[in-house]
Amino acid sequence: MNIGKYVGFIVVISLVLTVFVNGCSSKSAIAANTATSQTTSTTTTLSTATTATPPTTTTTTTYPPTTTNTTPPQITSTDTPPPTKTFSGTADVSIGDDFDPSVLIVTVGTTVTWTNNDGEAHSVTSDIWGLFDFTLLNIGDTCSYTFTKAGTYIYSCLEHGWMVGKIIVI
């Protein structure tokens, strides 16, 4: 019985298993971190001794890159800040190139009136099907709706998709 063959066979099997296991874990880590920089190095050393010494493997992985940006992001939005006034009883929204104000806070029972001050026809249509749908408001036309339940109501102009407004009822 030649024990050297068995030792060599065991060393090869151990090497294959080690490379397979490390290869699988490295692939999983790389797939999970495709958006970041990665450094992976693997070193495998085989033992040439006649005794059963498994190969040694050293893996070094660096995630994410060592350079980091410590400057906080700057807010450069040109959006109108949210309203600070809450309307009760009645509130008005002007229709032009957009709804003004685009966000309105009202109390339950408030009637909101939209007035078309633009040279084009507009609509005021709720995203909740059947709640309100005022179509083809010509210049100077008005429409009104009384909000009887608390919640957030989104509406838009069907003719001009960028025109979106929000009524927050408290």
N, C-alpha and C positions, 0 to 999 in steps of 0.2 A: 504494500500500500504506500503510495507516494503522497505524503502529507503536504509537500510543497505545492502540488497542483491544487489541493483544496484551499490552502492559504491564499494562493494567487487568485483563485476563483472567488473567495470571500472578499478579498481586497477589491476586485473589479466590481462585484455586486455592490459593495458598500460605496464605492466611488460613483457608480451609476445612480444609486438611490440618493446620495448626497447632492449630486448635481441636479437630479430631477426635482427634489424637494426645494432646493435653493432657487432653481430656475423658475419653478411655479410661484414661489412667494415673491420673487423679484418681478415677474410678469404682472402679478396681481397689484403690487405696489406701484409699478409703472403705469398700469392702466388706470388706477385710481388717482394718479397725480399727473395726468398728462398736461395740465395747465401750468405746472411748476417746473423749475429746473431740477434735474436729477443727476446725481453722480453715483454710479454703482460699480464696484470693483470686486471681483471674486478671485481668490487665490486658493489653489488646491495643491496639497503636497502629498505625494504617495510615499509610503514607507517601502523600502526595498528589503527590509529584514525578513527572515524566514518565519517569524512568529506572526500571529494574526494581529496586526496593528492597523486599526481603521485609518483611513486618510483623514487629514485635518483640513477644514475649510474655514476661511475667514472672509466674511462679507462686510463691506462698509458701504452704507447708503446715506446720502445726505438729502433731506427734504425739509423745508424748501431751501432756496438759495440763501447764502449767508448775508446778502445785502438786503436791508429792509428800509422802507420809506417811513420815517417817523413824523412827517408833516401831515396834519389832518387835512381831509379834502375841503376845498373851498366851495361854498354854496354860491352858485352864480345864476340861480333861477330868476326869471323875470315874471314869474307867476304872481298874481295878486294875492296878498296875504289873506288868510281866512277872516271872515267878518268877526267883529268883536261886539256888535250890537244885536240884540234880540228884538224882533218886532212882535207886537201884539195887536190884534184887531185887524189892521190892514198893512200891507206891504206892497211896494211897486217894483217891477222889473222892467227895464227899458230894453227893447230889442233893436239892435243895430248890426254891426259886424259880429257881435257876440251878445250874450245875455249879460246885463249889467244891473246888479251884481250877479256873478256866476254862482256864488254860494250865498244862501240866505238862511238865517236862523229865525224861526218863528215859533210862537206858542200854539198849542192845540186850539182850534177855532179861528185862526187867522185866515183872512181872505187875501190871497196874492193876486195882483192884477198885472198882467203883461201888456205893454203898449208898444206897437211897432212904430219906431221912429226912423226906420230905414226906408230907402227908396225902392226896396224889393219886398216881395211877399215872403212871409215866413210862417212857420207853424210852431206850436208849442205842444209837444206830444210826450206823455208820460211813458217811461220804460215799463211800467206796470200796465199790461194790456187792459184797456177799457176804463182806466181811472180818469184820464182826461186826454182829449185829442182835439186841439183847436187848429184847424188847417186853414191855409190861405188867408192869413191876416195881412191885409193891404196897409199902406202907410196910414197911420192914425188910428187903425183898428185896435181894440182892446179885447181881452178875454180875462176871466177871473175864475179862481177855484178856491173853495174853502177847505182847509186841511183839518179833518176831524179826528185823526189818529196820529199818535207820536210815531216817528220813524224817519228814515232818510228816503227822499224821493228824487230820482234822477229823471230829467226830461231833456229833450233835444229838439232841434229844428230838422225835420225830415228833408227839407230842401238843401240844407247846408250841414253836412255831417260833422264839421268841426265845432258847431255851436251846441254846447252841452251845458246844462245848469243843474244845480243841486239845491233842494229845499230840505233843511233839517228841522223837523218838527219836534219840539220838546214839551 
